[in-house]
């Protein structure tokens, strides 16, 4: 089913975090797409996940119930632990 109007469900620091969100939405039967202002690979300041406008309330509900911080999204996507203070 083609969707004519899309709306942003959120903005993210990078494509990896956006891809994790896209996967979460897809697992809940909400189609989505990633959009960004990337004109040169690796140079982007804006990454968002868009969903069909008619599914925006459902997508927001899914995102609200997930409440996953950006650093956890990055960990889930890359399996790299976030950098933080170390104990001596």
Secondary structure, 3 states (H helix, E strand, C coil): CCCCCEEEEEEECCHHHHHHHHHHHHHCCCCEEEEECCCECCECCCEEEEEEHHHHHHHHHHHHHHCCCHHHHHHHHHCCCCCCCCCC
